[in-house]
Amino acid sequence: MRRLLDDGTLGRPKMDPLFGKYGLQSESLKLQRHTLPAIALSLVQRRSGRSIFGGAPLVPSNFEWPSYRPPPRNYPPALMEKFGLSAALDPVPRALDFLLQIDLAELRPLDVEHDLPQRGLLTFFYDCENQPWGYDPAHQEGFRVVLFEGDDLTSRLPPNRPLESRGLEFSRAETLPHIGSRAYEKLAKEVTLTREYFEFVHDFERRAYGREGGLHRLFGHSANVQGDMQLEAQLVSNGLYCGGPSGYSNARAKALEAGTQDWILLLQLDSDDGAEIMWGDLGMLYFWIRRQDLATGRFDRAWLALQCG
């Protein structure tokens, strides 16, 4: 097996000292076959380019800021009676929050295995107040991924209080399957995974980041907090509700499942004390996209999942 080395040349992989630390030398070749490259994102105080987390993004002058009206909540009748309500309150639309904007030109030296456009500002929005989880087709307007191209872009503050601004730094990373994912199930059929594997994966992936901060990244394996998200994205994006068993047992689910492997991780955004962001209870946000949609730049077809413990 040959792989791309840090200097851009091809060569045989060297034994990673972490395999020895965790007693995984005998499984190293199998594990290396399951690694996926990623681009690590670190949130830093000083901004050095156009990529930014929080603050004010660059948008076209005619850009219409996206908003989201959460689906009505069905409260128990006893609770409704307690507060003197005869019907559930109609949720109020809310402007989406600006998460981050990535100058794709900065990623060109790092993105050697994907189909990202060569230029443009890849921009992510989300409703940080209502925090839709992505298991309901009605959550579709609760997030947005947009690629802004051209030079007619101006800095614009979000309608809501912006997230505290941070610069973004990028570096190469390697990732391994996490429990709860389809990739982990496949790995577990080939390798006997002990408790040490989870500590090993943490140390293996952490090296691409600073000593502090969340595990933010583009591409690679998802660091699942709960279960499989690829099947959920496939079903929900096709109109099936997956907040319970009904979507998975729907007559359409079996036929749709064939497209599950088309979904790949586009962005993973961790909870991060340094940036004062928390998803649920110390959870993560994940943006998923089909390979074919990535290749054609259809970022509007991305899907989101929120997971927390």
C-alpha positions in Angstrom: 0.0 0.0 0.0 1.3 3.5 -0.9 0.1 6.7 0.4 0.7 10.5 0.0 3.4 11.7 2.3 3.6 15.1 3.9 6.1 16.3 1.2 3.6 15.4 -1.5 5.5 12.3 -2.7 4.3 8.7 -2.7 6.0 6.1 -0.5 5.4 3.2 1.8 3.7 4.1 5.1 5.8 4.2 8.2 4.8 2.5 11.4 3.0 5.1 13.5 4.4 5.0 17.1 0.9 5.3 18.5 0.2 1.7 17.2 3.0 0.5 19.5 1.8 2.6 22.4 -1.6 1.0 22.4 -0.4 -2.5 21.4 -1.9 -2.4 18.0 1.2 -3.2 15.9 -0.4 -6.5 14.6 -3.5 -4.6 13.5 -1.8 -1.6 12.0 -2.1 -2.5 8.3 -5.8 -3.3 8.7 -6.4 -0.1 10.6 -4.5 2.0 8.1 -6.8 0.7 5.3 -9.7 2.2 7.1 -8.2 5.7 7.6 -9.8 8.6 5.7 -8.0 11.9 5.1 -9.6 15.1 6.5 -8.8 18.8 6.8 -8.7 19.8 10.5 -10.1 23.3 11.4 -8.7 25.1 14.4 -10.4 28.2 15.7 -7.7 30.9 16.5 -7.8 34.4 17.8 -6.0 36.1 14.9 -7.5 36.0 11.4 -5.0 35.7 8.6 -7.2 35.2 5.5 -10.9 35.4 4.4 -11.9 32.2 6.2 -13.7 33.1 9.4 -15.8 31.6 12.2 -18.6 33.8 13.6 -18.6 37.6 13.1 -19.8 39.0 9.8 -19.5 36.9 6.6 -18.9 38.2 3.1 -22.2 38.0 1.1 -23.5 39.3 -2.2 -25.3 42.7 -2.0 -28.6 41.1 -2.9 -28.3 38.2 -0.5 -31.5 37.3 1.3 -30.7 36.2 4.8 -32.2 32.7 5.4 -34.7 32.1 8.2 -36.4 29.1 9.9 -39.8 28.5 11.4 -39.6 25.5 13.7 -42.4 22.9 13.4 -45.2 23.3 16.0 -44.6 21.4 19.2 -47.3 19.0 20.4 -47.4 19.5 24.2 -49.4 17.1 26.5 -52.9 18.3 27.2 -52.3 18.5 30.9 -49.3 20.9 30.3 -51.4 23.0 27.9 -54.1 23.3 30.5 -51.6 24.2 33.2 -50.6 27.3 31.2 -54.1 28.1 30.1 -53.5 27.4 26.4 -56.1 26.0 24.1 -53.7 25.4 21.3 -49.9 25.2 20.8 -48.3 28.6 20.1 -47.3 29.0 16.4 -43.5 29.2 16.3 -42.0 32.5 15.2 -39.6 32.5 12.2 -36.0 33.3 13.2 -33.0 34.3 11.1 -30.3 31.7 10.8 -27.0 32.3 12.6 -23.8 32.5 10.6 -21.4 29.7 11.6 -18.4 29.9 9.4 -17.1 30.8 6.0 -14.2 28.9 4.3 -12.1 30.4 1.5 -11.7 27.3 -0.7 -8.6 28.8 -2.3 -6.9 28.3 1.1 -7.7 24.6 1.0 -6.2 23.7 -2.4 -2.9 22.4 -1.0 -4.7 20.2 1.5 -7.7 18.9 -0.4 -6.1 16.2 -2.5 -8.9 13.6 -2.5 -12.2 15.5 -2.9 -14.1 17.5 -5.4 -14.3 20.9 -3.7 -14.4 23.9 -6.1 -11.1 25.7 -6.6 -12.5 29.0 -5.4 -15.4 30.6 -3.6 -16.5 31.1 0.0 -18.2 28.0 1.4 -20.6 29.4 4.0 -22.6 27.6 6.7 -25.7 28.8 8.5 -27.7 27.2 11.4 -30.4 28.1 13.9 -28.3 28.1 17.1 -31.3 28.9 19.3 -33.8 26.2 18.2 -31.0 23.8 17.3 -32.9 21.5 14.9 -31.5 17.9 15.0 -32.1 17.0 11.4 -34.2 13.9 12.0 -37.3 15.6 10.6 -37.8 16.7 7.0 -39.3 19.9 8.6 -35.9 20.8 9.9 -34.6 21.5 6.3 -34.9 25.2 6.6 -33.0 25.2 9.9 -29.6 25.1 8.2 -28.1 26.2 5.0 -24.9 25.7 3.0 -24.1 28.3 0.3 -21.1 28.8 -2.0 -20.5 32.5 -2.7 -18.5 33.2 -5.8 -17.4 36.4 -7.5 -15.9 39.6 -6.3 -19.1 41.5 -5.5 -19.2 40.5 -1.8 -19.6 42.8 1.2 -19.2 42.2 4.9 -22.6 41.9 6.6 -23.5 41.4 10.2 -26.1 38.7 10.9 -29.6 39.9 12.0 -29.0 38.1 15.4 -26.1 38.6 17.7 -23.2 37.1 15.9 -21.1 34.3 17.3 -17.7 35.6 18.6 -15.4 35.9 15.7 -12.4 33.6 15.3 -9.9 33.0 12.5 -9.6 29.6 10.9 -6.4 27.6 10.4 -6.3 24.4 8.4 -4.1 21.3 8.5 -4.0 17.8 7.2 -5.5 15.1 9.4 -6.2 11.4 9.3 -9.3 9.9 10.9 -10.5 6.4 11.9 -14.0 5.0 12.3 -15.9 5.9 15.5 -18.4 3.7 17.3 -22.0 4.2 16.0 -20.9 4.6 12.4 -21.3 2.2 9.5 -17.6 2.4 9.0 -17.0 1.2 12.5 -19.3 -1.8 12.0 -17.3 -2.7 8.9 -14.0 -2.3 10.8 -15.2 -4.4 13.7 -15.7 -7.3 11.3 -12.0 -7.3 10.4 -10.3 -6.2 13.7 -10.9 -7.2 17.3 -11.3 -3.8 18.9 -10.6 -3.5 22.6 -11.3 -0.6 24.9 -7.8 0.8 24.1 -9.0 1.4 20.5 -11.1 4.4 21.6 -8.2 6.0 23.5 -6.0 5.3 20.5 -8.5 7.0 18.1 -8.6 10.1 20.3 -4.9 10.4 20.4 -4.6 9.5 16.7 -6.9 12.3 15.6 -6.0 14.9 18.2 -2.5 15.3 16.8 -3.9 17.5 13.9 -5.2 20.1 16.4 -3.8 22.3 19.2 -3.9 21.2 22.8 -7.3 22.8 23.2 -10.4 23.2 21.0 -12.9 21.0 19.4 -12.5 18.3 16.8 -13.7 20.5 13.9 -13.0 19.1 10.4 -13.9 18.8 6.8 -14.3 15.3 5.4 -12.9 12.1 7.0 -14.8 9.8 9.4 -17.4 11.4 11.6 -16.8 11.3 15.4 -20.2 9.9 16.2 -21.8 10.7 19.6 -24.7 8.5 18.9 -25.7 6.2 16.0 -25.5 6.1 12.2 -26.1 9.4 10.4 -25.7 8.3 6.8 -28.9 6.3 6.7 -30.7 9.0 8.6 -29.6 11.7 6.0 -30.7 9.4 3.2 -34.1 8.8 4.6 -34.9 12.2 6.0 -33.7 14.1 2.8 -36.2 11.8 1.0 -39.1 12.9 3.2 -39.1 10.2 5.9 -39.4 11.2 9.6 -36.6 9.5 11.6 -37.3 10.9 15.1 -38.8 7.4 15.8 -39.0 4.0 14.2 -41.6 5.0 11.6 -39.1 6.2 9.0 -36.9 3.2 9.2 -39.8 0.8 8.9 -41.4 2.7 6.1 -42.0 0.7 2.9 -39.7 3.1 1.0 -36.8 2.8 3.4 -35.5 -0.5 2.0 -35.2 0.9 -1.5 -33.7 4.1 -0.3 -31.0 2.4 1.8 -29.0 1.6 -1.3 -28.0 5.3 -1.5 -26.7 5.5 2.0 -23.1 5.1 1.1 -23.3 8.1 -1.2 -23.3 10.4 1.9 -20.0 11.7 3.1 -19.1 14.1 5.9 -18.7 17.6 4.7 -18.2 19.4 8.0 -18.0 18.4 11.6 -18.3 21.2 14.1 -17.7 20.3 17.7 -18.7 22.0 20.9 -15.9 24.3 21.9 -15.4 26.2 25.1 -12.9 28.5 23.6 -15.4 29.7 21.0 -18.3 29.6 23.5 -20.4 27.2 21.3 -22.3 24.1 22.6 -24.5 21.9 20.6 -27.1 20.2 22.8 -25.2 18.7 25.8 -21.6 18.9 24.6 -22.6 17.5 21.2 -21.5 18.0 17.6 -23.0 19.4 14.4 -22.5 17.4 11.2 -23.1 18.5 7.7 -23.4 15.6 5.2 -23.5 15.7 1.4 -23.8 13.1 -1.4 -20.6 12.5 -3.4 -22.4 13.4 -6.6 -23.8 16.6 -5.1 -20.3 17.6 -3.9 -18.9 16.9 -7.4 -21.5 19.2 -9.0 -21.4 21.9 -6.3 -25.0 21.3 -5.1 -24.3 22.4 -1.5 -28.0 23.3 -1.2 -28.6 19.5 -1.0 -26.5 19.0 2.1 -28.1 17.6 5.2 -27.5 18.3 8.9 -27.4 16.2 12.0 -27.0 17.2 15.6 -25.9 14.5 18.1 -25.2 14.8 21.8 -24.8 12.6 24.8 
